[in-house]
Amino acid sequence: MVREVELISYLPAFMQKYKEPAATLGAEDSEFAIAWSEADKILYNRFIATADEYGIGRFEKLLGLYPAQEDDLESRRMKVQSRWVNKIPYTLRVLAEKIRILGDGADFRMEADFRQGYEMWVQTMLEIAGQVGELERIVEETVPCNIVTLTTNQIYVETGGEIYGGGGIAYTDIIEIENQEAQNGKFF
């Protein structure tokens, strides 16, 4: 939250016309702006959704996470959020909630067939780097081992343009047959 700091406005009106207090307070405005900025930074870093690199790093340290080199702030935030919301008991509803949080509200489908066999299908549309790996971790930790879980991730992309393809195959055999005897005048 950006605050305009004007300390002179805190003085009574009759004192604002004097130059010395006004100049002193005007010089302190920039220091108070820095203090407000740091106070806002502390407040924002208390919540996963608004934390900066430093704040997410603190959450990762609490959870024992180590970010990969290719992870950006959003993918790190997503991993922290999915680990932070680790609830028991593990039900289909809890799994669906975890997937919803992971995908930040993106659509997904989940079907289970426990009558014919212990199988479950999860189809997601995750686009941020690291989300699919996090989905694998959630499924591994949440779904019991006797349930086969098939997951697919689809990313819809609109494309345009033309595709040209071509190919050719050529095969050649060169066979030379020589008869040494025929060259010497002897035939069988």
N, C-alpha and C positions, 0 to 999 in steps of 0.2 A: 504494500500500500504506500503510495507516494504522498508524502505530506509536505505542504509548503510551510516552512518554519519561519515565522516572523515574531521574534521575541518581543519586539517593541510594542506589539499589539496587546501584550499583557500588562503594560504600564498604564497607569491612569492617564486620562486625556491631557491633564495639565502638565504632566511630566514628559510627554512625548515631544513637546516643542523644544526641550533642552537638548543641545547637541551632544554633550558628553555621554549621558546614559544611552541616547539613541545610537551613537557610534559604537559604544561598547557592546550593546545588544546586537547590533547589525553584524559585528565581527564574529559573534558567537553563533549566528544563524547557521553557518556551514557546519560547525561542529555538532549542533543539535540535529541537523539533517542526517549526518553520518550516524549519530546515535539512534535516530528513528529507523534508519535503513537497517542497521544491525539488529535492532529489536524485531523488525518485521521478518528478517531472515531467520531469526531464532523461532519465531512463531510459525513460519511456513515449514521449517524443517521438523516440526513436531508431527506433521501429517504426511503420509506416504504420497498422497495425490499432489501435494504442492512442494515437496522437498526438492532441493537442488542436488547437485553431485555430492556435496559434503553430507547432506542429510540422508540421501539414499545409501551412501557408504556406511553411515552409522547403523541404519536398519539392516544392511547386509551383514555387518559385523555381529549384530545381535542374533541373526538367524543362521550365521555360519555359512553365508553364501560368498562365492568368489565370482565376480563378473568376468566374462570372456572379453577378449580384446575387441571383438566386433560389436559388443553390446553398446547401444547408445542409452541415454538417460531413460527413454520411454520403455525400452525392453527391460532394463534393470528395475524400473518401477513396477512393471507388470510381474516380474518374478518375485519381488518382495511382497507385493499385494497377494499373490496366490499362495505364498507360504504363510503369510500373516493370518490369513483366513483359513486356518486348518482346524476344522471342527470334527468332533466325534458325536454321534455315530455316523458311520459311513453308509448313507442310503443313496438311492438314485436321485432323490431331491437334492441332497448335499452335493453329489457329483455334478448335477446340472447347475447348481449355484456356482460351484467352483469354475466350471467351464464358462458360464456367463461372465463371471468376474475376469477370467483370463482373456476372453474375447472382447472385453469392454462393451458388452451388450450386443455383440455381433450375433447374427442368426446361427443356429446349429440344430442338428437333429440327433436324437438319441432314441434307439429302439432296443428292447431287450426281449429275448425269448427264453424263458426259464422252464417252459413245458417240454419242448422237444429236446433241448440241450441247453447247456449253460453258455449262451452266446449273447453278446451285446454289440451293437453297432453305434458308432459315434461319427457323425459327419460335421466338420467344422469349416469355417471360412476365416482362418487366421492369417493375417498379412504381415504382422510385425515380426522382425527377426527374433528368434528365440522362443516364440510362442508355441510352436509345434513341439519343441523339446520339453517345454514346461508342461504341455498337455500329456506327453508321454510319462513324465514324472508323476503328475496327478493321478493318471490311470493306474500306474504301477503301485502307488501308495494307497489308493482308495479302493480299487476293485479287488475282491478276493481272488486268490490264485486259481480257483477252480472255474472261474468264468473267463471264457475266451472273449477278448475285446478286440474288435476290428475297428480301426480308426482311419478315416480319410480326411484330407484337408484339400479343399478346393478354393482356388483364387480365380475369380472371374475377371477377365481382362478383355476390353474391347480393342479389337485390332482392325486394321484396314490395310489394303494394299494388294499387291499381286505376288504370287509365288510362281516361279518358273523352275521347272525341273527337267532334266534330261539325262540321258545315260546311253551307253553303248557297250557292247561286249564283242570282243574279237578274239578268236582262238585259231591258232594256226599250228599245225604239226608238219614238220619237215622230216621226212624219213628218207635216208639214203641207204640203199642196199648195194653192196658191192660183193662180188664174188672173185676172190683172188685166183681161183683156179681158172675161171673163164678168161681172165686176162692173160694167162700163160698158155692158152690154147687147149687146155684140157677141159672137157665137159663130162659130166656124169652120164 
